[in-house]
Amino acid sequence: MAPHSQVETFAALRAWIDNWRWQGVPFYLRTGKQLPRRTTEVAVVFREAPAYLFSEAGIPRCEPDHLTIRIQPDEGISLAFHAKQPGPGISLQEVVMDFGYGESFASEPAEAYERLLHDAMAGDHTLFTREDGVDRAWEIVTSALDQTGRVHPYPTGTWGPAAADDLIEPRAWHTR
């Protein structure tokens, strides 16, 4: 990408799945080029419990626990949650349980393009989007740009424009 390119390379959106299981659960998606690092992951941020066990002990509410599924380039899963520190007092600390594919199996999985090229040569269409799916995706993106008309420039090497942060407030994007 050219350093002074003005082509839209970043998108952040809030979406919902229209079924009973995911009713009212927002999905926040963010993607772009020239971000600080290449990463593909899903971060599931858990809701606060309706009753807070430590309120009477004077412990302020903690950040929500979250599950992170790392798809590329550092495949793995981590679960971050708060636990009571050992001892007689009540003090909470965030702890992380982390599984790394490469560390656990002492080998690196194939790069994304290696896998796609192998599947293409083998005739496996599983990971490929059909033409009608690509057409529909472009219809959605074009419609969104036409309806909102909102394009926000952002500097190379950042996590995107401030408008993306505004979209998710009072939450924050998960970055490791």
ZIWO-V67273 format. One record per pair of residues at least 24 apart in sequence whose ideal C-beta (glycine too) atoms are under 10 Angstrom apart, sorted by the first residue. I is the first residue (numbers start at 1). J is the second residue. If there is no record, write none. Layout:
i->(I:I)
j->(J:J)
This chain:
i->(1:1:1:3:3:4:5:5:5:6:6:7:7:8:8:8:8:8:8:8:9:9:9:9:9:9:10:10:10:10:10:10:10:10:10:10:10:10:11:11:11:11:11:12:12:12:12:12:12:12:12:12:12:12:13:13:13:13:13:13:14:14:26:26:26:28:28:28:28:28:28:30:30:30:30:30:30:30:30:31:32:32:32:32:32:32:33:34:34:34:34:34:34:35:35:35:35:35:35:35:36:36:36:36:36:37:37:37:37:37:37:38:38:38:39:39:39:39:39:39:39:40:40:40:40:40:40:40:40:41:41:41:41:41:41:41:41:41:41:41:41:41:42:42:42:42:42:42:42:43:43:43:43:43:43:43:43:43:43:44:44:44:44:45:45:45:45:46:46:46:53:53:54:54:54:54:54:56:57:57:57:57:58:59:59:59:59:60:62:62:62:63:63:63:64:65:65:66:66:66:67:68:68:68:68:70:70:70:70:70:71:72:72:72:73:73:73:73:73:74:74:74:74:74:74:75:75:75:75:75:75:75:75:76:76:76:76:76:77:78:80:80:96)
j->(33:34:156:34:156:156:33:34:156:151:153:33:151:32:33:141:145:151:152:153:33:34:35:154:156:160:34:35:151:152:153:154:158:159:160:161:163:164:141:144:145:160:164:152:159:160:161:163:164:165:166:167:168:173:140:141:144:148:164:167:167:168:167:168:171:164:167:168:171:173:174:159:160:164:167:168:173:174:175:160:154:158:159:160:161:164:156:154:155:156:157:158:160:154:156:157:158:159:160:175:156:157:158:159:175:73:74:157:159:175:176:72:73:74:70:71:72:73:74:175:176:69:70:71:72:73:74:75:112:68:69:70:71:72:74:75:76:77:78:174:175:176:67:68:69:70:71:77:174:67:68:69:70:78:80:173:174:175:176:68:69:79:174:80:171:172:174:79:80:81:84:90:82:84:90:91:92:90:89:90:91:92:90:84:90:91:92:92:92:93:94:94:171:172:171:94:95:94:96:174:97:96:98:174:176:98:99:100:101:176:112:109:111:112:102:108:109:111:112:100:101:102:103:108:176:99:100:101:102:104:105:108:109:100:101:102:103:104:101:176:174:176:176)
